[in-house]
Amino acid sequence: MSRLPPSSTERIDRSRPLGFRWCGRALEGFEGDTVASALWGAGVRTFGRSFEYHRPRGLYDLEGEGSSQLVSIDGVPNQSAGTTPLRAGMEVGAQNVRGDPRFDAFGFLDRLDRFMPAGFYYRLFHRPAWAARFFQERMRALAGLGVLRLGAAERAEGGVRAGAVERAERYLHADVAVVGAGPAGLSAALEAGRRGLRVCLFERRPWLGGHLDWRVRQGRSLADDVSALVQQVERMDSIRLFRHASVTGIWGENLLTGFQCGGTERAAGGATADGSATPPFDRGPWESYWECRARAIVVATGSIERPLVFEHNDRPGVMQADTAIRLARTYGVRPGAAAAFSVGDDLGLEAAADLAALGVDVRVVADARREGHDPELLEALSSAGIDFRPGWAAARVRGRGRVRGVEVAARAGSGAAGSGAAGSGAGDSLRVACDLLVASAGRQPDIGVLSCAGARFRHGQHTRTFELERLLPDVFAAGGLLRLTDLEALTCSGRIAGLEAAAACGASVAGALTRERARLADLPGPARGSSIVRGPATERRLAPGRKAFLDFDEDGTWKNAAQCAAYAFDVPELAKRFGNFGLGPGQYRVPGQNLAMAMAEVAGRPLDSFAATTVRPPVIPPSLATLAGPNHDVHKRTPLHDDQAWGGGGGGGGGGGGGGGGG
């Protein structure tokens, strides 16, 4: 197993190994691993094959942002390896594969891309008349991402074995609902809770603290900076905390919907939602669909990484900076033996310095920015002897089945100077042998939930991202969603959002709100972003067979974006449909802002004239069985029930059956 020495930030229990199977092979992980971290730690690099070209795909993210990390678990397809906790005895399999994931029988489709331009399925196979049905049947057989595989017992029962996953429904009512439990979300929940308001706090991960949970700087865990907030939230009786709870959308009249998978809810008074003392993981998998009606909503979903587009940027071994550092810090997994970095913000530099401190051989760090770097991080890179190249970016990956090396090159207008010698090359390019490429163009706000709520966005010249322009009444935003990065600014913006939500509920907070707004004005504002979208090699015409991907879900390439513009589908919403960008499980997360930036470039139009594409609910897809809920005896609770329960009244009739759960 490829594991690092234990650290203070990891969340695995090395004394409790868990055996599971991957494509028939026996492997081992630890309690606290996800399926993805256990696979990567066991040396698995190819998780499956891509949708259209059947290219090998590996671990790109740990948040379920796309289809690259979707696997089948115990016969159920399309499970997120990055977010599903590992359990003993799991049967995990690759998807979209004919044969072994490393040697797919349909891998030859990668060479037929010239016959599959953007929108080809709209224009081909219509004549002669019999061709439409003939090709339709065969294309449908190839399409899709997963196959439901039933054993003999399940086939005899006509479906998945009953009781394999416990289902539940719950209907919640709160004064304030907070989405995201990072520094901003925690602060917002506390401000509302201190005013005596009922708060429901939803966090997608099993723990609180957001991105600070795994970050370490100068040997100090940044989780310590937010631990006091976490403890206050956990102790406050007016806050109901839902871990591992994903929000799928915000609807009319402040209705939130979502689902909770194998998490633990701490209800008022410190009890878990199901009355058990241990996490429900120990009793088997369960999922709960929930609806929450709130008087005000705070969205603090933070930011996500924006992918960098370059030749073969989908190879196994290419991953985001957050993914690499979380593998190391949260799960104790060595992401690679030798690494190269191509980043666009200070968090990428921080990840490079931290991985080097953990013993990973970081051979070069290319930063698309020419200036504006954190001097403290530059000093850390220099002390570690890492070759740092400002104004450079990844040009192409070398290696067919996985990363074997990378070529980094100077962007237009950048010099060729670096701080050291990391590989072979001359002039404005450098080749580096490595098995890991950490690539990111910077960060973009995670706009999915707000987009569902009807928010509008415009492109900002300073942040180089789509910024909030308009929100619906009684919906407020905070934290990294506003491109804030300073910790005090994050918590201050959270306090402001919590106070605004409290004011929407009728609380008197004018004085506190004025003070917090004045404090925020004196703190560092939104971070300046990077304008890079593609590496230097894609600035020239790509050779046949070489691909640079904007969308990993549907295999949408830079070349496809240019074809969309040539056919007059030259705005993001039209290219999204004609070229199949952002129509897969990840929706906006991988193509995101890059699609608008690409269309602006290939169409020769200013980016300010484009808007972010609309995100459709569910933002994070739940299973249909979870939406359907339990088979019988569903109990729903009204707003009056919570008022009576929290007022000390008796609470008959809420428990039984398979559906109740906490109200």
C-alpha positions in Angstrom: 0.0 0.0 0.0 1.2 3.5 -0.8 0.7 5.3 2.5 2.5 8.2 4.2 3.5 8.2 7.9 0.6 9.1 10.2 -0.2 12.8 10.6 -2.5 14.9 12.9 -4.9 15.7 10.1 -5.7 12.2 8.9 -9.2 10.7 9.5 -8.4 7.0 9.0 -8.0 4.4 11.7 -4.9 2.3 10.7 -5.7 -0.2 13.4 -8.9 -1.2 11.6 -8.1 -2.6 8.1 -11.0 -3.2 5.8 -10.9 -5.8 3.0 -12.8 -5.2 -0.3 -12.7 -6.3 -3.9 -11.9 -4.3 -7.0 -12.8 -5.9 -10.3 -12.4 -9.3 -8.6 -9.1 -8.5 -6.9 -8.8 -8.5 -3.1 -7.6 -5.1 -1.8 -7.4 -3.5 1.6 -8.1 0.0 3.0 -8.7 1.4 6.5 -11.7 2.5 8.5 -12.3 6.2 7.5 -11.2 5.7 3.9 -13.4 6.5 1.0 -13.6 4.0 -1.9 -11.4 6.3 -4.0 -8.7 6.8 -1.3 -8.6 3.1 -0.6 -8.2 2.3 -4.4 -5.5 4.9 -4.9 -3.7 3.8 -1.7 -3.8 0.2 -3.1 -2.1 1.3 -6.3 -5.2 1.4 -8.6 -4.8 4.2 -11.1 -7.4 3.6 -13.7 -10.9 3.8 -12.3 -12.9 3.4 -15.5 -13.3 4.5 -19.1 -14.7 7.7 -20.6 -18.2 8.0 -22.0 -17.5 8.6 -25.7 -13.9 7.7 -26.5 -13.4 5.1 -23.9 -10.2 6.8 -22.7 -8.7 5.7 -19.3 -9.8 7.8 -16.4 -8.5 8.0 -12.9 -9.0 10.0 -9.7 -9.4 13.6 -10.6 -11.4 14.9 -7.6 -12.7 13.7 -4.3 -16.0 15.6 -4.2 -17.9 13.7 -6.9 -17.5 16.6 -9.4 -17.7 14.4 -12.5 -18.1 10.9 -13.8 -14.4 10.0 -13.8 -14.7 8.6 -10.3 -18.0 6.8 -10.6 -17.9 3.1 -9.9 -20.3 0.3 -9.2 -20.6 -0.9 -5.6 -22.2 -4.2 -4.8 -23.9 -4.2 -8.2 -25.3 -0.7 -7.9 -23.9 1.6 -10.7 -22.9 5.3 -10.6 -21.7 5.5 -7.0 -19.2 8.2 -6.2 -15.9 6.7 -5.2 -14.7 10.0 -3.8 -17.5 10.4 -1.3 -18.6 6.9 -0.5 -17.1 5.6 2.8 -15.3 2.3 2.5 -17.0 -0.8 4.1 -15.7 -4.2 4.7 -16.7 -6.7 2.0 -17.5 -4.2 -0.7 -17.6 -5.4 -4.3 -16.3 -2.4 -6.4 -16.2 -2.5 -10.2 -15.2 -0.2 -13.0 -17.8 1.4 -15.4 -18.1 1.9 -19.1 -15.5 -0.9 -19.6 -15.4 -3.9 -21.9 -12.9 -6.1 -20.2 -10.2 -4.8 -17.9 -10.2 -1.1 -17.2 -6.6 -0.9 -18.2 -7.1 -2.6 -21.5 -10.6 -1.7 -22.7 -11.8 -3.6 -25.8 -13.5 -0.4 -27.1 -10.4 1.8 -26.6 -10.1 2.0 -30.4 -12.9 4.6 -30.3 -10.3 7.1 -29.2 -8.9 7.0 -32.7 -12.2 7.7 -34.4 -12.8 11.2 -33.1 -12.6 12.7 -36.6 -15.8 10.8 -37.3 -17.5 12.2 -34.2 -17.4 16.0 -34.3 -19.6 18.2 -32.2 -23.3 17.4 -32.8 -22.6 14.5 -35.2 -25.5 12.5 -33.9 -27.9 15.3 -35.1 -26.7 15.2 -38.6 -25.6 11.6 -39.4 -27.2 8.2 -39.8 -30.5 9.5 -41.1 -30.3 8.1 -44.7 -31.1 5.6 -45.9 -34.3 5.1 -43.9 -33.2 1.9 -42.2 -29.9 3.5 -41.0 -31.6 5.5 -38.2 -32.9 2.5 -36.4 -29.8 0.4 -37.0 -27.4 3.0 -35.6 -29.8 4.1 -32.9 -29.9 0.7 -31.3 -26.1 0.3 -31.4 -25.4 3.8 -30.1 -27.8 3.3 -27.2 -26.1 0.0 -26.3 -22.8 1.9 -26.1 -24.2 4.9 -24.2 -24.7 5.3 -20.5 -22.3 5.2 -17.6 -23.2 2.2 -15.6 -24.9 -1.2 -15.7 -27.1 -2.6 -12.9 -25.7 -6.0 -12.2 -27.9 -8.3 -10.2 -26.9 -11.6 -8.5 -29.1 -14.7 -8.6 -30.9 -13.7 -5.4 -31.7 -10.3 -6.7 -32.9 -11.6 -10.1 -35.2 -14.0 -8.3 -36.7 -11.2 -6.3 -37.0 -9.0 -9.4 -34.6 -6.3 -8.3 -32.0 -5.2 -5.8 -32.4 -7.2 -2.6 -34.8 -5.6 -0.2 -33.3 -4.0 2.9 -29.8 -3.7 1.3 -30.0 0.1 2.0 -32.4 1.5 4.6 -34.4 4.5 3.2 -36.1 7.2 5.1 -37.8 10.6 4.6 -37.9 13.6 6.8 -39.6 17.0 6.6 -37.8 19.8 8.4 -38.8 23.3 9.3 -36.4 26.1 10.4 -36.1 29.8 10.7 -32.7 29.8 9.0 -31.2 27.1 6.8 -27.4 27.2 6.2 -25.8 25.3 3.3 -22.1 24.6 4.0 -20.3 24.2 7.3 -17.0 25.9 6.5 -15.8 29.0 8.4 -18.5 31.2 6.8 -21.3 28.7 7.2 -20.4 28.0 10.9 -20.3 31.7 11.7 -23.7 32.3 10.0 -25.3 29.5 11.9 -24.0 30.8 15.2 -25.2 34.3 14.6 -28.7 33.1 13.8 -28.7 30.6 16.6 -27.7 33.3 19.2 -30.8 35.2 18.3 -32.9 32.3 19.4 -33.7 31.2 15.8 -34.0 27.6 14.8 -31.2 26.7 12.4 -30.6 23.7 10.2 -27.0 23.4 9.1 -26.2 21.1 6.1 -22.7 19.9 5.4 -21.9 17.6 2.5 -18.8 16.1 4.1 -18.8 13.9 7.3 -16.9 16.6 9.2 -17.0 20.3 9.7 -14.6 23.1 8.9 -14.6 23.1 5.1 -11.2 23.4 3.3 -9.4 24.2 6.5 -9.8 20.6 7.7 -6.9 19.3 5.7 -4.7 22.4 5.1 -1.4 22.7 6.9 0.8 25.7 6.6 4.3 26.0 8.1 3.7 22.8 10.0 0.5 24.1 11.7 -3.0 22.6 11.0 -5.4 25.3 9.9 -8.2 23.2 11.4 -7.2 24.6 14.7 -8.3 28.1 13.5 -11.9 26.9 13.1 -12.1 24.3 15.9 -13.7 26.9 18.3 -16.5 27.5 15.8 -17.1 23.8 15.4 -17.3 23.3 19.2 -19.7 26.2 19.6 -22.0 24.9 16.8 -22.0 21.4 18.3 -23.0 22.7 21.7 -25.7 25.1 20.6 -29.1 23.5 21.1 -30.9 25.7 18.6 -28.8 24.4 15.7 -29.6 21.0 14.1 -26.5 19.7 12.3 -26.7 17.4 9.4 -23.4 15.8 8.3 -22.9 14.0 4.9 -26.1 15.8 3.8 -26.1 17.1 0.2 -28.4 19.9 -1.0 -29.9 19.1 -4.4 -31.7 22.4 -5.0 -33.5 25.5 -3.7 -37.1 25.9 -4.9 -39.9 28.4 -4.5 -40.8 29.8 -1.1 -37.4 28.8 0.4 -37.8 25.1 0.1 -34.5 23.1 0.1 -34.3 19.5 -0.9 -31.5 17.1 -0.4 -30.4 13.7 0.8 -28.2 12.3 3.6 -26.1 9.2 3.1 -24.7 7.3 6.0 -24.1 10.4 8.0 -24.9 11.4 11.6 -27.3 14.2 12.5 -26.9 15.9 15.9 -30.3 17.1 17.0 -31.0 19.5 19.8 -29.7 18.1 23.1 -26.8 16.2 21.5 -28.6 13.0 20.5 -28.2 11.6 17.0 -31.2 11.6 14.7 -31.8 7.8 15.0 -31.2 7.7 18.7 -28.0 5.6 18.3 -24.7 6.4 20.0 -22.5 5.4 17.1 -22.5 6.6 13.5 -25.0 4.7 11.3 -22.1 3.4 9.2 -21.7 0.7 11.8 -25.2 -0.6 11.3 -25.1 -0.7 7.4 -25.8 1.8 4.6 -28.8 4.1 4.8 -30.0 7.1 2.9 -32.6 9.7 3.8 -34.4 12.1 1.5 -35.2 15.4 3.2 -37.1 18.7 2.6 -36.5 21.8 4.6 -38.8 24.8 4.6 -37.0 27.9 6.0 -37.8 31.5 6.4 -34.3 32.5 5.3 -31.4 30.7 3.6 -27.6 31.3 3.8 -25.5 29.7 1.1 -21.8 29.2 2.0 -20.7 26.5 -0.5 -17.3 27.9 -1.0 -15.2 27.6 -4.1 -14.0 24.7 -6.3 -11.0 24.4 -8.6 -11.2 25.4 -12.2 -9.6 22.7 -14.4 -6.7 23.6 -16.7 -7.1 22.6 -20.3 -4.0 21.1 -22.0 -3.2 18.0 -24.1 -4.3 14.8 -22.5 -5.4 16.5 -19.3 -7.6 13.5 -18.5 -4.9 10.9 -18.1 -4.9 8.9 -14.8 -2.4 10.7 -12.6 -3.7 14.2 -13.4 -5.6 15.6 -10.4 -6.7 18.8 -8.7 -4.6 20.4 -6.0 -7.2 19.8 -3.3 -7.4 16.1 -4.3 -3.7 15.6 -4.0 -3.4 17.3 -0.6 -6.5 15.6 0.7 -5.2 12.2 -0.2 -2.1 12.9 1.7 -3.5 14.8 4.7 -6.9 13.3 5.2 -6.3 9.7 4.2 -2.5 9.3 4.5 -2.2 8.2 0.9 0.9 9.2 -1.2 -0.6 10.7 -4.3 2.5 10.1 -6.4 6.2 9.3 -6.2 7.3 12.3 -8.3 5.0 15.3 -8.9 4.8 18.3 -11.2 2.4 21.2 -10.5 0.7 23.6 -12.9 -1.5 26.0 -10.8 -3.1 29.4 -10.9 -3.4 30.5 -7.3 -1.7 30.5 -3.9 -3.6 27.4 -2.7 -1.9 25.4 -5.5 1.5 26.7 -4.2 0.5 25.8 -0.7 -0.3 22.3 -1.8 3.1 21.9 -3.5 5.0 23.1 -0.5 3.0 20.8 1.9 3.4 17.7 -0.3 7.2 18.4 -0.5 7.2 18.6 3.3 5.5 15.2 3.5 8.2 13.6 1.4 6.8 13.7 -2.1 9.4 14.6 -4.8 8.0 17.8 -6.2 10.1 18.5 -9.3 8.6 21.6 -10.8 5.9 24.1 -10.0 4.5 26.2 -12.9 2.2 29.1 -12.0 0.2 30.7 -14.7 0.4 34.0 -12.9 3.4 36.2 -13.5 3.1 38.2 -10.3 1.0 38.4 -7.1 2.4 35.2 -5.4 2.5 34.9 -1.6 6.1 35.6 -0.6 5.8 33.2 2.3 4.9 30.3 -0.1 7.7 31.3 -2.5 10.2 31.1 0.4 8.8 27.6 1.3 9.3 26.4 -2.3 12.8 27.8 -2.5 13.7 26.2 0.8 12.6 22.8 -0.5 14.7 23.3 -3.6 11.7 23.2 -6.0 12.0 24.7 -9.5 9.4 27.5 -9.6 8.4 29.0 -13.0 6.0 31.9 -12.9 4.1 32.6 -16.2 4.4 28.9 -17.1 1.7 26.2 -17.4 1.3 22.5 -18.4 1.4 22.0 -22.1 0.9 18.3 -22.5 1.0 15.0 -20.6 3.2 12.1 -21.8 2.2 8.5 -21.3 -0.7 6.6 -22.8 -2.4 4.7 -20.0 -1.3 7.1 -17.2 1.0 10.0 -16.5 4.7 9.2 -17.3 5.9 12.7 -17.7 4.8 16.3 -18.4 5.9 19.2 -20.6 5.5 22.6 -19.1 6.0 25.7 -21.2 6.1 29.5 -20.9 2.9 31.3 -21.7 3.0 34.0 -24.4 5.0 36.9 -23.1 6.7 35.0 -20.3 10.4 34.5 -20.0 12.1 31.1 -19.8 13.8 31.6 -16.5 13.1 29.2 -13.6 14.6 28.8 -10.1 16.2 25.5 -10.8 16.8 22.5 -13.1 14.1 19.9 -12.9 14.2 18.1 -16.2 15.3 18.3 -19.8 14.4 21.1 -22.2 15.6 24.4 -23.7 14.2 27.8 -24.2 10.5 28.1 -23.3 9.6 24.5 -22.5 10.7 21.8 -20.1 10.1 18.1 -19.9 9.8 16.4 -16.5 9.5 12.7 -15.7 6.8 12.2 -13.1 3.8 10.0 -12.3 1.6 12.8 -10.8 0.5 16.1 -12.4 -1.4 18.5 -10.1 -3.2 20.9 -12.4 -5.5 23.8 -11.7 -6.3 27.1 -13.3 -7.4 28.6 -10.1 -10.7 28.7 -8.3 -14.2 29.5 -9.1 -17.3 29.9 -6.9 -19.4 26.9 -6.4 -22.5 28.5 -7.8 -24.7 25.4 -8.2 -27.1 25.8 -5.3 -27.5 29.6 -5.9 -28.1 29.1 -9.6 -31.0 26.8 -8.7 -32.3 29.5 -6.5 -32.5 32.0 -9.4 -29.3 33.9 -8.7 -27.7 35.9 -11.6 -24.0 36.2 -12.2 -21.7 38.5 -14.2 -18.0 38.1 -15.0 -15.7 40.1 -12.8 -12.5 41.6 -14.1 -10.7 41.4 -10.7 -11.7 37.9 -9.7 -11.8 36.5 -13.3 -14.8 34.5 -12.2 -18.6 34.8 -12.4 -19.6 37.0 -9.5 -23.0 37.3 -7.8 -25.1 40.1 -9.4 -28.5 39.4 -8.0 -30.0 37.1 -5.3 -33.6 36.2 -4.5 -35.2 37.8 -1.4 -34.3 36.0 1.9 -31.4 34.2 0.3 -27.9 35.3 1.3 -24.3 34.3 0.3 -21.1 34.2 2.3 -17.5 33.0 2.3 -15.5 31.6 -0.6 -18.6 31.8 -2.8 -17.8 35.6 -2.8 -14.1 34.7 -3.6 -12.9 35.6 -0.1 -9.8 33.7 1.0 -8.7 35.5 4.3 -9.9 33.5 7.3 -11.2 36.5 9.2 -12.9 37.8 6.1 -14.6 34.4 5.6 -15.9 34.3 9.2 -16.9 38.0 9.1 -18.9 37.5 5.8 -20.6 34.5 7.5 -21.6 36.6 10.5 -23.0 39.2 8.2 -25.0 36.6 6.2 -26.3 35.1 9.5 -27.3 38.5 10.8 -29.1 39.4 7.5 -30.9 36.1 7.7 -31.9 36.8 11.3 -33.2 40.3 10.2 -35.3 38.6 7.5 -36.8 36.5 10.3 -37.7 39.7 12.3 -34.7 39.8 14.7 -33.4 43.3 15.7 -29.7 43.2 14.5 -29.2 46.6 12.9 -26.3 47.6 15.2 -24.4 44.4 15.0 -24.9 44.3 11.2 -23.4 47.8 10.8 -20.4 46.9 12.9 -19.7 43.7 11.0 -20.0 45.4 7.6 -17.5 48.0 8.7 -15.1 45.3 10.0 -15.4 43.4 6.6 -14.5 46.6 4.7 -11.1 46.7 6.5 -10.3 43.1 5.8 -8.8 41.7 2.6 -11.4 41.6 -0.2 -12.0 39.1 -3.0 -8.9 37.4 -4.3 -7.6 38.3 -7.7 -8.1 35.4 -10.1 -6.1 33.9 -13.1 -7.3 34.3 -16.6 -5.7 31.2 -18.0 -8.0 28.5 -19.4 -5.7 26.4 -21.6 -2.0 25.5 -21.7 0.5 26.8 -24.3 0.3 23.7 -26.5 -3.4 24.2 -27.2 -2.7 27.7 -28.5 -1.6 25.9 -31.7 -3.5 23.5 -33.8 -3.7 20.1 -32.0 -2.3 17.2 -34.0 -4.8 14.4 -34.9 -5.5 12.1 -31.9 -4.4 14.7 -29.4 -7.2 16.0 -27.2 -7.6 18.7 -24.6 -10.8 18.3 -22.6 -13.2 20.9 -21.3 -15.7 18.3 -20.1 -14.7 14.9 -18.8 -18.2 13.6 -18.4 -19.2 13.8 -22.1 -15.6 13.9 -23.6 -16.1 17.5 -24.7 -12.8 18.9 -26.2 -11.5 22.3 -27.1 -11.8 21.3 -30.7 -15.5 20.5 -30.1 -16.0 24.1 -28.7 -14.4 25.5 -31.9 -16.7 23.3 -34.0 -19.7 24.7 -32.1 -18.7 28.2 -32.9 -18.2 27.3 -36.6 -21.8 26.1 -36.7 -23.0 29.3 -35.1 -23.7 27.7 -31.7 -21.3 30.3 -30.3 -22.8 31.1 -26.9 -22.3 28.8 -23.9 -26.0 27.7 -23.6 -26.1 26.7 -27.2 -22.7 25.0 -27.2 -23.6 23.2 -24.0 -26.3 21.3 -25.9 -24.9 21.0 -29.3 -21.4 20.0 -28.1 -22.5 18.1 -25.0 -20.7 20.3 -22.4 -21.9 20.1 -18.8 -24.7 17.6 -19.4 -23.2 14.8 -17.4 -23.3 14.0 -13.7 -21.0 16.8 -12.8 -23.0 19.5 -14.7 -21.2 22.8 -14.2 -18.3 21.7 -12.0 -15.7 20.6 -14.5 -16.6 22.7 -17.6 -18.0 25.5 -15.4 -16.5 28.8 -16.3 -14.1 27.3 -18.8 -16.9 26.8 -21.3 -17.7 30.5 -21.3 -14.0 31.4 -21.5 -13.5 29.0 -24.4 -16.5 30.2 -26.3 -15.4 33.8 -25.9 -12.0 32.9 -27.3 -13.0 30.8 -30.3 -15.9 33.1 -31.2 -13.8 36.2 -30.8 -16.3 37.9 -28.4 -15.7 39.6 -25.0 -16.3 37.4 -22.0 -18.4 40.1 -20.4 -21.1 39.4 -23.0 -21.6 35.8 -21.7 -23.3 34.5 -18.6 -22.7 31.3 -16.7 -24.8 28.4 -17.9 -27.9 27.6 -15.9 -27.5 24.8 -13.4 -30.5 22.3 -13.2 -31.5 20.5 -10.0 -30.6 18.1 -8.6 -27.2 19.8 -8.2 -25.9 16.5 -6.7 -27.8 13.5 -8.0 -29.5 11.2 -5.4 -30.5 7.7 -6.2 -34.1 7.1 -7.4 -34.7 4.8 -4.5 -33.9 7.6 -2.1 -36.3 9.9 -3.9 -38.9 7.2 -3.7 -38.4 6.7 0.0 -39.5 3.8 2.2 -42.1 1.4 0.9 -44.7 2.0 3.5 -45.9 3.8 6.6 -44.5 7.3 6.0 -45.0 9.8 8.8 -44.8 13.5 8.0 -44.5 16.2 10.6 -46.0 19.7 10.4 -44.4 23.0 11.5 -46.6 22.8 14.6 -44.8 19.6 15.8 -41.4 21.4 16.1 -43.0 24.3 17.9 -44.5 22.0 20.4 -41.5 19.8 20.8 -39.1 22.7 21.3 -41.5 24.3 23.6 -41.6 21.3 25.9 -44.8 19.8 24.7 -45.5 16.1 24.2 -44.6 14.5 20.9 -46.7 11.5 20.2 -47.0 9.9 16.8 -43.8 10.9 15.0 -41.6 7.9 15.3 -42.8 4.7 13.7 -42.5 3.1 10.4 -39.7 3.4 8.0 -40.0 7.0 7.2 -40.2 9.3 10.1 -36.8 10.2 11.4 -36.3 13.5 13.1 -38.9 16.1 12.2 
